[in-house]
Amino acid sequence: MYPPRSERSVPKKKGKRTRNTIIWAINIVLILTIGLVGILYALNTGQQQADEPVTPEVVNQDQPSVTDDAKGGDQVGSPEQTSDEESDDNPKSTDEETTENAENTTGAATPDSSGSINSEKTESGTKKPVATPTPSGTKGNSGTDNESGASKPSNSAKDITINFVGDIQFSGKVAELLDKNGYDYPFAKLGRLFKDDDLTIGNLETPITLGGTGAVDKTYVYKSSPKALEAMASAGFDAVNLANNHILDQGVEGLVDTLTYLKEYGIAHTGAGMNRDEAYAPAYLERKGMKIALLGFSRVVPETSWKAEGNRAGVAEAYDSTGAVKAIQEARKKADLVIVVAHWGEERVSTPNSDQTRLAHEFVDAGADLVVGGHPHVLQGLEYYKGKWIAYSTGNFIFSRSTTEETWKTAVFQARCSSDAACSMKIIPYEAGLGQALPMIDEANKLLLEQMARLSPGVQYDANGVASPN
């Protein structure tokens, strides 16, 4: 017989209570175990954090502070008062910016960069940019760089965009600053401006060498680390002019080293060489099917021994323009676009002298499509001559800091050229800070464009800096 249901359920209830008790006990043990593990983990993590050293944020005190406004005006101090330079007809004359770190600025803004430079740790612990030379014809993306304000060509467009900048050197106080902040510091505020164009060209006003012998009887003698070229290549530079009054500051050995490092980092050069033929020879580059000839000439040479003659190393000089004109004419036969970078004029003088205008016109008459000048360390205006743009002085770009405020103003001179060598010109205002180029915005930008309009008779600029003949 089966017992009553009430009797049959008694053992089941007892078994169920036993199982529940065991389950609760297990749960309590698990909860206590998890809690204990959590407490031990928290204590261990806190101890590790306490043992780690705290690295304070590095604040750059070398870069002058930024103000809101740029001072307009096109007048600078008399060169007799601010420079030791004699007339540039005397090839022994030379003078450069003072290396004093001025505390005021012209009103540049420093927006965050949209294009950071690839870097890796060096043994010294500073970041060293990794140079990746751009294959010919591959540079350039479509779109607009909002930070720089620069227009960019479409990949499918036949037009090419070329950015020109002024004097560049990484010596003295600039070198001290870069040793602290890394050699990518000069270009940190440029975004992708030089990476997304088709060609970026500057005036390299320093030998790149670890050796050499410094020039004597010369007020300013420069010498820059090879790390600088690595950073320039990473920033997007494609070519440099060497025809200037500093490239032989460390003698022929310094020039040889410079040429070697330029080749190593994939940066083309013109304006100097191991003999006259090399110095006057153009650098040929190809972009979007266009063959471009780049030539450099200097009418500022410290002494006659710096001039490339026969088998003597040196710079391509233009005191006598015969050699320069011939080189341009020969390049015109081979290239779709001919560019001349000239080193000329008087320091800290914002208007071109008669030698500059004469040479510029000779260069265009010989076949140059663009003429871009430097050496005065201040901006000079544009001229539209026979359908070709002449930029008389691009000012400083990466340089030491003078007490002359006009030397703090600079710009990126951006040309857009078609396959038939017709070019437009645009001014993108920048400030030349100590060892760093800083974009100007708002009122500072407007004031610099107004100043450029005053310096450029017969030329007008729109609000975006695009120049056009009146």
SULRA-V569610 format. One record per residue. N is the residue number from 0. RES is the residue in one small letter. PHI is phi in radians with two decimals (999 if undefined). PSI is psi as a letter, one per 30 degrees, with the letter a starting at -180 (* if undefined). D_LAST is the distance of its C-alpha to the last C-alpha in Angstrom with 1 decimal. Layout:
n=N res=RES phi=PHI psi=PSI d_last=D_LAST
n=N res=RES phi=PHI psi=PSI d_last=D_LAST
This chain:
n=0 res=m phi=999 psi=k d_last=121.1
n=1 res=y phi=-1.51 psi=k d_last=117.6
n=2 res=p phi=-1.16 psi=l d_last=117.4
n=3 res=p phi=-1.05 psi=l d_last=115.9
n=4 res=r phi=-1.04 psi=e d_last=112.1
n=5 res=s phi=-1.14 psi=e d_last=112.2
n=6 res=e phi=-1.33 psi=e d_last=114.0
n=7 res=r phi=-1.18 psi=f d_last=111.8
n=8 res=s phi=-1.43 psi=f d_last=108.6
n=9 res=v phi=-1.08 psi=e d_last=109.8
n=10 res=p phi=-1.06 psi=e d_last=109.2
n=11 res=k phi=-1.11 psi=e d_last=105.8
n=12 res=k phi=-1.14 psi=e d_last=104.7
n=13 res=k phi=-1.10 psi=e d_last=105.9
n=14 res=g phi=-1.12 psi=e d_last=103.9
n=15 res=k phi=-1.14 psi=e d_last=100.8
n=16 res=r phi=-1.10 psi=e d_last=101.1
n=17 res=t phi=-1.11 psi=e d_last=101.5
n=18 res=r phi=-1.11 psi=e d_last=98.4
n=19 res=n phi=-1.08 psi=e d_last=96.3
n=20 res=t phi=-1.09 psi=e d_last=97.5
n=21 res=i phi=-1.12 psi=e d_last=96.5
n=22 res=i phi=-1.09 psi=e d_last=93.0
n=23 res=w phi=-1.08 psi=e d_last=92.4
n=24 res=a phi=-1.10 psi=e d_last=93.5
n=25 res=i phi=-1.10 psi=e d_last=91.2
n=26 res=n phi=-1.07 psi=e d_last=88.2
n=27 res=i phi=-1.10 psi=e d_last=89.0
n=28 res=v phi=-1.08 psi=e d_last=89.2
n=29 res=l phi=-1.09 psi=e d_last=85.9
n=30 res=i phi=-1.08 psi=e d_last=84.2
n=31 res=l phi=-1.11 psi=e d_last=85.6
n=32 res=t phi=-1.12 psi=e d_last=84.6
n=33 res=i phi=-1.07 psi=e d_last=81.0
n=34 res=g phi=-1.08 psi=e d_last=80.8
n=35 res=l phi=-1.12 psi=e d_last=82.2
n=36 res=v phi=-1.08 psi=e d_last=79.8
n=37 res=g phi=-1.07 psi=e d_last=76.8
n=38 res=i phi=-1.11 psi=e d_last=78.1
n=39 res=l phi=-1.09 psi=e d_last=78.5
n=40 res=y phi=-1.11 psi=e d_last=75.0
n=41 res=a phi=-1.11 psi=e d_last=73.4
n=42 res=l phi=-1.11 psi=e d_last=75.4
n=43 res=n phi=-1.18 psi=e d_last=74.4
n=44 res=t phi=-1.12 psi=e d_last=70.7
n=45 res=g phi=-1.07 psi=e d_last=70.6
n=46 res=q phi=-1.17 psi=e d_last=72.4
n=47 res=q phi=-1.11 psi=e d_last=69.9
n=48 res=q phi=-1.15 psi=e d_last=66.9
n=49 res=a phi=-1.18 psi=e d_last=68.7
n=50 res=d phi=-1.39 psi=f d_last=69.2
n=51 res=e phi=-1.34 psi=k d_last=65.5
n=52 res=p phi=-1.25 psi=k d_last=63.4
n=53 res=v phi=-1.64 psi=k d_last=60.5
n=54 res=t phi=-1.69 psi=j d_last=57.1
n=55 res=p phi=-1.24 psi=l d_last=55.0
n=56 res=e phi=-1.17 psi=k d_last=51.3
n=57 res=v phi=-1.45 psi=k d_last=49.3
n=58 res=v phi=-1.88 psi=k d_last=46.8
n=59 res=n phi=-1.32 psi=j d_last=44.2
n=60 res=q phi=-1.73 psi=f d_last=44.4
n=61 res=d phi=-1.48 psi=f d_last=42.4
n=62 res=q phi=-1.40 psi=k d_last=39.0
n=63 res=p phi=-1.00 psi=l d_last=37.7
n=64 res=s phi=-1.19 psi=l d_last=37.6
n=65 res=v phi=-1.75 psi=k d_last=34.5
n=66 res=t phi=-1.87 psi=l d_last=33.2
n=67 res=d phi=-1.57 psi=f d_last=31.0
n=68 res=d phi=-2.15 psi=k d_last=28.1
n=69 res=a phi=-1.80 psi=k d_last=25.8
n=70 res=k phi=-1.41 psi=k d_last=25.2
n=71 res=g phi=-1.44 psi=a d_last=21.7
n=72 res=g phi=1.75 psi=l d_last=20.8
n=73 res=d phi=-2.09 psi=g d_last=19.7
n=74 res=q phi=-1.81 psi=k d_last=22.9
n=75 res=v phi=-2.20 psi=l d_last=25.8
n=76 res=g phi=-1.11 psi=l d_last=29.3
n=77 res=s phi=-1.07 psi=k d_last=30.0
n=78 res=p phi=-1.09 psi=f d_last=30.9
n=79 res=e phi=-1.19 psi=f d_last=34.1
n=80 res=q phi=-1.53 psi=f d_last=35.1
n=81 res=t phi=-1.96 psi=f d_last=34.2
n=82 res=s phi=-2.48 psi=k d_last=34.7
n=83 res=d phi=-1.57 psi=g d_last=37.5
n=84 res=e phi=-1.21 psi=k d_last=35.3
n=85 res=e phi=-1.50 psi=a d_last=35.6
n=86 res=s phi=-1.02 psi=k d_last=33.1
n=87 res=d phi=-1.30 psi=g d_last=32.0
n=88 res=d phi=-1.27 psi=f d_last=33.4
n=89 res=n phi=-1.62 psi=j d_last=36.7
n=90 res=p phi=-1.17 psi=f d_last=37.3
n=91 res=k phi=-1.53 psi=f d_last=39.9
n=92 res=s phi=-1.32 psi=k d_last=37.5
n=93 res=t phi=-2.84 psi=k d_last=36.7
n=94 res=d phi=-2.88 psi=l d_last=35.9
n=95 res=e phi=-2.40 psi=a d_last=34.6
n=96 res=e phi=-1.09 psi=k d_last=34.3
n=97 res=t phi=-1.24 psi=l d_last=37.4
n=98 res=t phi=-1.72 psi=g d_last=39.1
n=99 res=e phi=-1.20 psi=k d_last=39.9
n=100 res=n phi=-1.53 psi=j d_last=39.4
n=101 res=a phi=-1.23 psi=k d_last=37.4
n=102 res=e phi=-1.64 psi=f d_last=38.3
n=103 res=n phi=-1.69 psi=l d_last=35.1
n=104 res=t phi=-2.30 psi=l d_last=32.0
n=105 res=t phi=-1.61 psi=g d_last=28.5
n=106 res=g phi=1.84 psi=h d_last=29.0
n=107 res=a phi=-1.43 psi=l d_last=28.9
n=108 res=a phi=-1.82 psi=l d_last=30.5
n=109 res=t phi=-2.19 psi=i d_last=33.0
n=110 res=p phi=-1.20 psi=l d_last=33.4
n=111 res=d phi=-1.09 psi=k d_last=36.1
n=112 res=s phi=-1.41 psi=k d_last=35.3
n=113 res=s phi=-1.56 psi=f d_last=35.6
n=114 res=g phi=-2.20 psi=j d_last=36.4
n=115 res=s phi=-1.37 psi=l d_last=39.3
n=116 res=i phi=-1.51 psi=k d_last=40.2
n=117 res=n phi=-1.04 psi=k d_last=43.6
n=118 res=s phi=-2.54 psi=l d_last=46.1
n=119 res=e phi=-2.52 psi=l d_last=49.7
n=120 res=k phi=-1.32 psi=k d_last=52.1
n=121 res=t phi=-1.64 psi=l d_last=52.8
n=122 res=e phi=-1.12 psi=f d_last=56.1
n=123 res=s phi=-1.38 psi=f d_last=54.8
n=124 res=g phi=1.65 psi=f d_last=53.9
n=125 res=t phi=-1.56 psi=l d_last=50.1
n=126 res=k phi=-1.39 psi=k d_last=47.9
n=127 res=k phi=-2.04 psi=k d_last=46.7
n=128 res=p phi=-1.08 psi=k d_last=43.9
n=129 res=v phi=-1.66 psi=j d_last=44.9
n=130 res=a phi=-1.40 psi=k d_last=42.7
n=131 res=t phi=-2.26 psi=j d_last=42.2
n=132 res=p phi=-0.97 psi=k d_last=40.1
n=133 res=t phi=-1.50 psi=k d_last=37.9
n=134 res=p phi=-1.05 psi=k d_last=38.9
n=135 res=s phi=-1.01 psi=k d_last=36.2
n=136 res=g phi=1.51 psi=f d_last=34.3
n=137 res=t phi=-1.75 psi=f d_last=35.7
n=138 res=k phi=-1.36 psi=k d_last=33.2
n=139 res=g phi=2.13 psi=k d_last=31.0
n=140 res=n phi=-2.25 psi=l d_last=31.7
n=141 res=s phi=-1.47 psi=l d_last=30.0
n=142 res=g phi=1.99 psi=a d_last=29.0
n=143 res=t phi=-2.28 psi=k d_last=27.0
n=144 res=d phi=-1.45 psi=j d_last=28.0
n=145 res=n phi=-1.13 psi=e d_last=28.2
n=146 res=e phi=-1.30 psi=e d_last=28.9
n=147 res=s phi=-1.53 psi=f d_last=26.0
n=148 res=g phi=1.37 psi=g d_last=23.5
n=149 res=a phi=-1.54 psi=k d_last=22.7
n=150 res=s phi=-1.39 psi=l d_last=22.4
n=151 res=k phi=-2.25 psi=k d_last=25.0
n=152 res=p phi=-1.31 psi=l d_last=25.6
n=153 res=s phi=-1.30 psi=l d_last=28.5
n=154 res=n phi=-1.05 psi=f d_last=31.5
n=155 res=s phi=-1.55 psi=f d_last=31.4
n=156 res=a phi=-1.31 psi=l d_last=27.7
n=157 res=k phi=-1.50 psi=f d_last=27.0
n=158 res=d phi=-1.17 psi=k d_last=23.8
n=159 res=i phi=-2.05 psi=k d_last=24.5
n=160 res=t phi=-1.90 psi=k d_last=23.3
n=161 res=i phi=-2.15 psi=k d_last=23.4
n=162 res=n phi=-1.82 psi=k d_last=23.4
n=163 res=f phi=-1.95 psi=k d_last=23.2
n=164 res=v phi=-2.29 psi=l d_last=24.8
n=165 res=g phi=-1.51 psi=b d_last=25.8
n=166 res=d phi=-1.21 psi=k d_last=29.2
n=167 res=i phi=-2.29 psi=k d_last=32.3
n=168 res=q phi=-2.65 psi=l d_last=35.8
n=169 res=f phi=-2.21 psi=h d_last=38.9
n=170 res=s phi=-1.95 psi=l d_last=41.2
n=171 res=g phi=1.06 psi=b d_last=42.9
n=172 res=k phi=-1.11 psi=f d_last=42.3
n=173 res=v phi=-1.12 psi=e d_last=40.1
n=174 res=a phi=-1.07 psi=e d_last=43.1
n=175 res=e phi=-1.05 psi=e d_last=45.4
n=176 res=l phi=-1.16 psi=e d_last=43.3
n=177 res=l phi=-1.25 psi=e d_last=43.1
n=178 res=d phi=-1.09 psi=f d_last=46.9
n=179 res=k phi=-1.44 psi=e d_last=47.3
n=180 res=n phi=-1.85 psi=f d_last=44.7
n=181 res=g phi=1.65 psi=l d_last=44.5
n=182 res=y phi=-1.39 psi=f d_last=42.0
n=183 res=d phi=-1.49 psi=f d_last=40.0
n=184 res=y phi=-0.96 psi=e d_last=39.1
n=185 res=p phi=-1.01 psi=f d_last=35.8
n=186 res=f phi=-1.94 psi=g d_last=34.3
n=187 res=a phi=-1.17 psi=f d_last=36.1
n=188 res=k phi=-1.78 psi=g d_last=33.1
n=189 res=l phi=-1.59 psi=f d_last=30.9
n=190 res=g phi=1.03 psi=b d_last=32.5
n=191 res=r phi=-1.84 psi=g d_last=32.0
n=192 res=l phi=-0.94 psi=e d_last=28.4
n=193 res=f phi=-1.58 psi=f d_last=29.6
n=194 res=k phi=-1.55 psi=f d_last=32.4
n=195 res=d phi=-1.80 psi=g d_last=30.6
n=196 res=d phi=-1.53 psi=a d_last=27.7
n=197 res=d phi=-1.74 psi=f d_last=28.4
n=198 res=l phi=-2.73 psi=k d_last=28.0
n=199 res=t phi=-2.16 psi=k d_last=27.9
n=200 res=i phi=-2.27 psi=k d_last=27.6
n=201 res=g phi=-2.38 psi=l d_last=28.4
n=202 res=n phi=-1.73 psi=j d_last=29.5
n=203 res=l phi=-1.44 psi=j d_last=33.3
n=204 res=e phi=-1.76 psi=h d_last=34.2
n=205 res=t phi=-2.90 psi=k d_last=37.9
n=206 res=p phi=-1.29 psi=k d_last=40.8
n=207 res=i phi=-1.87 psi=j d_last=42.5
n=208 res=t phi=-2.83 psi=l d_last=46.2
n=209 res=l phi=-1.80 psi=f d_last=49.5
n=210 res=g phi=-2.17 psi=b d_last=50.8
n=211 res=g phi=1.44 psi=l d_last=49.5
n=212 res=t phi=-2.20 psi=k d_last=50.1
n=213 res=g phi=-1.09 psi=k d_last=47.7
n=214 res=a phi=-1.14 psi=k d_last=46.1
n=215 res=v phi=-1.75 psi=l d_last=47.8
n=216 res=d phi=0.96 psi=h d_last=46.3
n=217 res=k phi=-2.39 psi=k d_last=43.1
n=218 res=t phi=-1.13 psi=e d_last=42.1
n=219 res=y phi=-2.08 psi=k d_last=40.7
n=220 res=v phi=-2.14 psi=k d_last=42.3
n=221 res=y phi=-1.84 psi=l d_last=41.3
n=222 res=k phi=-2.82 psi=k d_last=43.3
n=223 res=s phi=-2.20 psi=l d_last=42.6
n=224 res=s phi=-1.30 psi=k d_last=44.8
n=225 res=p phi=-1.02 psi=f d_last=44.6
n=226 res=k phi=-1.01 psi=f d_last=44.3
n=227 res=a phi=-1.12 psi=e d_last=40.7
n=228 res=l phi=-1.21 psi=e d_last=39.9
n=229 res=e phi=-1.06 psi=e d_last=41.8
n=230 res=a phi=-1.18 psi=e d_last=39.7
n=231 res=m phi=-1.09 psi=e d_last=36.4
n=232 res=a phi=-1.09 psi=e d_last=37.6
n=233 res=s phi=-1.16 psi=e d_last=38.6
n=234 res=a phi=-1.29 psi=f d_last=35.3
n=235 res=g phi=2.06 psi=g d_last=33.6
n=236 res=f phi=-1.22 psi=k d_last=32.5
n=237 res=d phi=-1.92 psi=e d_last=32.7
n=238 res=a phi=-2.70 psi=l d_last=32.0
n=239 res=v phi=-2.39 psi=l d_last=31.7
n=240 res=n phi=-1.61 psi=k d_last=30.9
n=241 res=l phi=-1.95 psi=f d_last=33.9
n=242 res=a phi=-1.39 psi=i d_last=32.6
n=243 res=n phi=-2.72 psi=a d_last=32.8
n=244 res=n phi=-1.65 psi=g d_last=35.2
n=245 res=h phi=-2.35 psi=f d_last=37.3
n=246 res=i phi=-1.12 psi=f d_last=38.2
n=247 res=l phi=-1.86 psi=g d_last=41.4
n=248 res=d phi=-1.04 psi=f d_last=42.4
n=249 res=q phi=-1.97 psi=g d_last=45.5
n=250 res=g phi=1.26 psi=a d_last=46.2
n=251 res=v phi=-1.12 psi=e d_last=46.5
n=252 res=e phi=-1.02 psi=e d_last=48.5
n=253 res=g phi=-1.12 psi=e d_last=45.6
n=254 res=l phi=-1.15 psi=e d_last=43.2
n=255 res=v phi=-1.03 psi=e d_last=45.8
n=256 res=d phi=-1.09 psi=e d_last=46.2
n=257 res=t phi=-1.05 psi=e d_last=42.4
n=258 res=l phi=-1.09 psi=e d_last=42.2
n=259 res=t phi=-1.15 psi=e d_last=45.3
n=260 res=y phi=-1.19 psi=e d_last=44.0
n=261 res=l phi=-1.05 psi=e d_last=40.6
n=262 res=k phi=-1.12 psi=e d_last=42.5
n=263 res=e phi=-1.05 psi=e d_last=44.8
n=264 res=y phi=-1.72 psi=g d_last=42.0
n=265 res=g phi=1.24 psi=g d_last=40.0
n=266 res=i phi=-1.87 psi=k d_last=36.9
n=267 res=a phi=-1.27 psi=l d_last=35.6
n=268 res=h phi=-2.52 psi=l d_last=34.8
n=269 res=t phi=-2.68 psi=l d_last=33.5
n=270 res=g phi=1.70 psi=f d_last=33.4
n=271 res=a phi=-2.70 psi=l d_last=37.1
n=272 res=g phi=-3.01 psi=a d_last=40.4
n=273 res=m phi=-1.43 psi=f d_last=44.1
n=274 res=n phi=-2.78 psi=l d_last=43.4
n=275 res=r phi=-1.09 psi=e d_last=40.7
n=276 res=d phi=-1.05 psi=e d_last=40.2
n=277 res=e phi=-1.15 psi=e d_last=39.8
n=278 res=a phi=-1.12 psi=e d_last=37.3
n=279 res=y phi=-1.55 psi=f d_last=35.0
n=280 res=a phi=-1.27 psi=k d_last=35.5
n=281 res=p phi=-1.35 psi=l d_last=32.8
n=282 res=a phi=-1.58 psi=k d_last=33.5
n=283 res=y phi=-1.78 psi=k d_last=33.3
n=284 res=l phi=-2.27 psi=l d_last=32.6
n=285 res=e phi=-2.12 psi=k d_last=32.6
n=286 res=r phi=-2.39 psi=k d_last=30.8
n=287 res=k phi=0.90 psi=h d_last=31.1
n=288 res=g phi=1.43 psi=f d_last=32.3
n=289 res=m phi=-1.68 psi=k d_last=29.4
n=290 res=k phi=-1.64 psi=k d_last=30.6
n=291 res=i phi=-1.99 psi=k d_last=28.5
n=292 res=a phi=-1.85 psi=k d_last=29.1
n=293 res=l phi=-2.02 psi=k d_last=28.5
n=294 res=l phi=-2.18 psi=l d_last=29.0
n=295 res=g phi=-2.33 psi=k d_last=29.2
n=296 res=f phi=-2.44 psi=k d_last=29.6
n=297 res=s phi=-2.18 psi=k d_last=30.4
n=298 res=r phi=-1.90 psi=g d_last=30.1
n=299 res=v phi=-2.28 psi=j d_last=32.1
n=300 res=v phi=-2.27 psi=k d_last=35.7
n=301 res=p phi=-1.02 psi=e d_last=38.6
n=302 res=e phi=-2.71 psi=l d_last=41.0
n=303 res=t phi=-1.08 psi=f d_last=41.5
n=304 res=s phi=-1.17 psi=f d_last=43.9
n=305 res=w phi=-1.39 psi=f d_last=41.0
n=306 res=k phi=-1.32 psi=k d_last=39.5
n=307 res=a phi=-1.25 psi=k d_last=40.5
n=308 res=e phi=-2.42 psi=k d_last=42.7
n=309 res=g phi=0.96 psi=b d_last=45.1
n=310 res=n phi=-1.70 psi=g d_last=47.0
n=311 res=r phi=-1.53 psi=k d_last=45.9
n=312 res=a phi=-1.18 psi=k d_last=43.9
n=313 res=g phi=2.90 psi=a d_last=40.7
n=314 res=v phi=-1.83 psi=l d_last=36.9
n=315 res=a phi=-1.44 psi=j d_last=34.6
n=316 res=e phi=-1.69 psi=l d_last=33.5
n=317 res=a phi=-2.31 psi=g d_last=30.7
n=318 res=y phi=-1.06 psi=e d_last=32.0
n=319 res=d phi=-1.82 psi=j d_last=32.8
n=320 res=s phi=-1.40 psi=f d_last=30.1
n=321 res=t phi=-1.00 psi=e d_last=32.4
n=322 res=g phi=-1.13 psi=e d_last=33.7
n=323 res=a phi=-1.15 psi=e d_last=30.3
n=324 res=v phi=-1.07 psi=e d_last=28.8
n=325 res=k phi=-1.09 psi=e d_last=32.0
n=326 res=a phi=-1.12 psi=e d_last=31.9
n=327 res=i phi=-1.14 psi=e d_last=28.3
n=328 res=q phi=-1.07 psi=e d_last=29.4
n=329 res=e phi=-1.19 psi=e d_last=32.5
n=330 res=a phi=-1.14 psi=e d_last=30.7
n=331 res=r phi=-1.03 psi=e d_last=28.3
n=332 res=k phi=-1.24 psi=f d_last=31.4
n=333 res=k phi=-1.92 psi=f d_last=32.6
n=334 res=a phi=-2.01 psi=l d_last=29.7
n=335 res=d phi=-1.42 psi=f d_last=27.2
n=336 res=l phi=-2.40 psi=k d_last=24.7
n=337 res=v phi=-2.03 psi=k d_last=24.7
n=338 res=i phi=-2.06 psi=k d_last=23.7
n=339 res=v phi=-2.08 psi=k d_last=24.2
n=340 res=v phi=-1.87 psi=k d_last=24.9
n=341 res=a phi=-2.05 psi=k d_last=25.3
n=342 res=h phi=-1.93 psi=j d_last=27.3
n=343 res=w phi=-2.87 psi=l d_last=26.3
n=344 res=g phi=1.51 psi=a d_last=25.3
n=345 res=e phi=-1.92 psi=k d_last=27.1
n=346 res=e phi=-1.16 psi=k d_last=28.4
n=347 res=r phi=1.06 psi=g d_last=27.0
n=348 res=v phi=-2.02 psi=k d_last=24.3
n=349 res=s phi=-1.59 psi=g d_last=20.8
n=350 res=t phi=-2.16 psi=k d_last=19.0
n=351 res=p phi=-1.20 psi=k d_last=19.6
n=352 res=n phi=-1.56 psi=l d_last=22.1
n=353 res=s phi=-1.13 psi=e d_last=22.3
n=354 res=d phi=-1.17 psi=e d_last=24.3
n=355 res=q phi=-1.10 psi=e d_last=21.8
n=356 res=t phi=-1.15 psi=e d_last=19.0
n=357 res=r phi=-1.10 psi=e d_last=21.6
n=358 res=l phi=-1.12 psi=e d_last=23.1
n=359 res=a phi=-1.03 psi=e d_last=19.9
n=360 res=h phi=-1.18 psi=e d_last=19.0
n=361 res=e phi=-1.09 psi=e d_last=22.7
n=362 res=f phi=-1.13 psi=e d_last=22.7
n=363 res=v phi=-1.15 psi=e d_last=19.9
n=364 res=d phi=-1.07 psi=f d_last=21.6
n=365 res=a phi=-1.40 psi=f d_last=24.8
n=366 res=g phi=2.29 psi=g d_last=23.6
n=367 res=a phi=-1.29 psi=k d_last=22.0
n=368 res=d phi=-1.65 psi=f d_last=19.6
n=369 res=l phi=-2.45 psi=k d_last=18.8
n=370 res=v phi=-2.20 psi=k d_last=19.6
n=371 res=v phi=-2.22 psi=k d_last=20.4
n=372 res=g phi=-1.92 psi=l d_last=22.0
n=373 res=g phi=-2.78 psi=a d_last=24.5
n=374 res=h phi=1.98 psi=e d_last=27.3
n=375 res=p phi=-1.14 psi=f d_last=25.9
n=376 res=h phi=1.20 psi=g d_last=26.9
n=377 res=v phi=-2.28 psi=l d_last=23.9
n=378 res=l phi=-1.29 psi=k d_last=20.4
n=379 res=q phi=-2.15 psi=l d_last=17.8
n=380 res=g phi=-1.41 psi=a d_last=14.1
n=381 res=l phi=-1.73 psi=l d_last=12.1
n=382 res=e phi=-2.33 psi=k d_last=10.8
n=383 res=y phi=-1.86 psi=j d_last=9.5
n=384 res=y phi=-2.09 psi=j d_last=12.1
n=385 res=k phi=0.91 psi=h d_last=13.5
n=386 res=g phi=1.38 psi=g d_last=12.5
n=387 res=k phi=-2.15 psi=k d_last=14.1
n=388 res=w phi=-1.57 psi=k d_last=13.4
n=389 res=i phi=-2.12 psi=k d_last=15.1
n=390 res=a phi=-1.85 psi=j d_last=16.3
n=391 res=y phi=-1.31 psi=e d_last=18.1
n=392 res=s phi=-2.73 psi=k d_last=20.5
n=393 res=t phi=-1.60 psi=f d_last=21.5
n=394 res=g phi=1.27 psi=a d_last=24.1
n=395 res=n phi=-1.43 psi=l d_last=27.6
n=396 res=f phi=-2.23 psi=d d_last=28.4
n=397 res=i phi=-2.03 psi=j d_last=32.2
n=398 res=f phi=-2.72 psi=l d_last=33.6
n=399 res=s phi=-1.26 psi=l d_last=35.9
n=400 res=r phi=-1.91 psi=j d_last=35.0
n=401 res=s phi=-1.57 psi=l d_last=34.3
n=402 res=t phi=-1.40 psi=f d_last=34.8
n=403 res=t phi=-1.45 psi=j d_last=31.3
n=404 res=e phi=-1.09 psi=f d_last=29.3
n=405 res=e phi=-1.08 psi=f d_last=25.9
n=406 res=t phi=-1.32 psi=f d_last=27.5
n=407 res=w phi=-1.45 psi=f d_last=28.1
n=408 res=k phi=-1.64 psi=k d_last=24.4
n=409 res=t phi=-2.59 psi=a d_last=23.3
n=410 res=a phi=-2.86 psi=l d_last=21.5
n=411 res=v phi=-1.62 psi=k d_last=21.9
n=412 res=f phi=-1.67 psi=j d_last=19.0
n=413 res=q phi=-1.88 psi=j d_last=19.2
n=414 res=a phi=-1.85 psi=k d_last=18.2
n=415 res=r phi=-2.07 psi=k d_last=19.2
n=416 res=c phi=-2.13 psi=k d_last=20.0
n=417 res=s phi=-1.61 psi=l d_last=21.6
n=418 res=s phi=-1.16 psi=f d_last=24.6
n=419 res=d phi=-1.67 psi=g d_last=22.6
n=420 res=a phi=1.23 psi=g d_last=20.8
n=421 res=a phi=-1.50 psi=k d_last=17.4
n=422 res=c phi=-2.16 psi=k d_last=16.2
n=423 res=s phi=-1.79 psi=l d_last=14.0
n=424 res=m phi=-2.40 psi=k d_last=13.9
n=425 res=k phi=-2.32 psi=k d_last=15.0
n=426 res=i phi=-1.86 psi=k d_last=16.4
n=427 res=i phi=-1.97 psi=j d_last=19.8
n=428 res=p phi=-1.13 psi=k d_last=21.1
n=429 res=y phi=-2.41 psi=l d_last=24.7
n=430 res=e phi=-1.88 psi=k d_last=27.2
n=431 res=a phi=-1.55 psi=i d_last=29.2
n=432 res=g phi=-1.33 psi=l d_last=32.6
n=433 res=l phi=-1.15 psi=j d_last=35.8
n=434 res=g phi=1.22 psi=g d_last=36.0
n=435 res=q phi=-2.68 psi=k d_last=34.0
n=436 res=a phi=-1.58 psi=k d_last=30.4
n=437 res=l phi=-2.12 psi=k d_last=30.0
n=438 res=p phi=-1.12 psi=k d_last=27.3
n=439 res=m phi=-1.58 psi=k d_last=25.5
n=440 res=i phi=-2.36 psi=l d_last=25.5
n=441 res=d phi=0.94 psi=b d_last=24.8
n=442 res=e phi=-1.12 psi=e d_last=24.1
n=443 res=a phi=-1.08 psi=e d_last=24.0
n=444 res=n phi=-1.05 psi=e d_last=21.4
n=445 res=k phi=-1.08 psi=e d_last=19.2
n=446 res=l phi=-1.13 psi=e d_last=19.7
n=447 res=l phi=-1.18 psi=e d_last=18.8
n=448 res=l phi=-1.13 psi=e d_last=15.5
n=449 res=e phi=-1.13 psi=e d_last=14.8
n=450 res=q phi=-1.12 psi=e d_last=16.2
n=451 res=m phi=-1.08 psi=e d_last=14.0
n=452 res=a phi=-1.12 psi=e d_last=10.8
n=453 res=r phi=-1.18 psi=e d_last=12.7
n=454 res=l phi=-1.47 psi=f d_last=13.7
n=455 res=s phi=-2.14 psi=i d_last=10.3
n=456 res=p phi=-1.01 psi=k d_last=8.7
n=457 res=g phi=1.44 psi=g d_last=5.2
n=458 res=v phi=-2.27 psi=k d_last=5.3
n=459 res=q phi=-2.13 psi=l d_last=6.1
n=460 res=y phi=-2.19 psi=k d_last=9.6
n=461 res=d phi=-1.51 psi=a d_last=11.7
n=462 res=a phi=-1.12 psi=f d_last=15.4
n=463 res=n phi=-1.63 psi=g d_last=16.5
n=464 res=g phi=1.54 psi=g d_last=14.5
n=465 res=v phi=-1.35 psi=k d_last=12.5
n=466 res=a phi=-1.59 psi=k d_last=9.4
n=467 res=s phi=-2.65 psi=k d_last=6.4
n=468 res=p phi=-1.22 psi=k d_last=3.8
n=469 res=n phi=-1.18 psi=* d_last=0.0
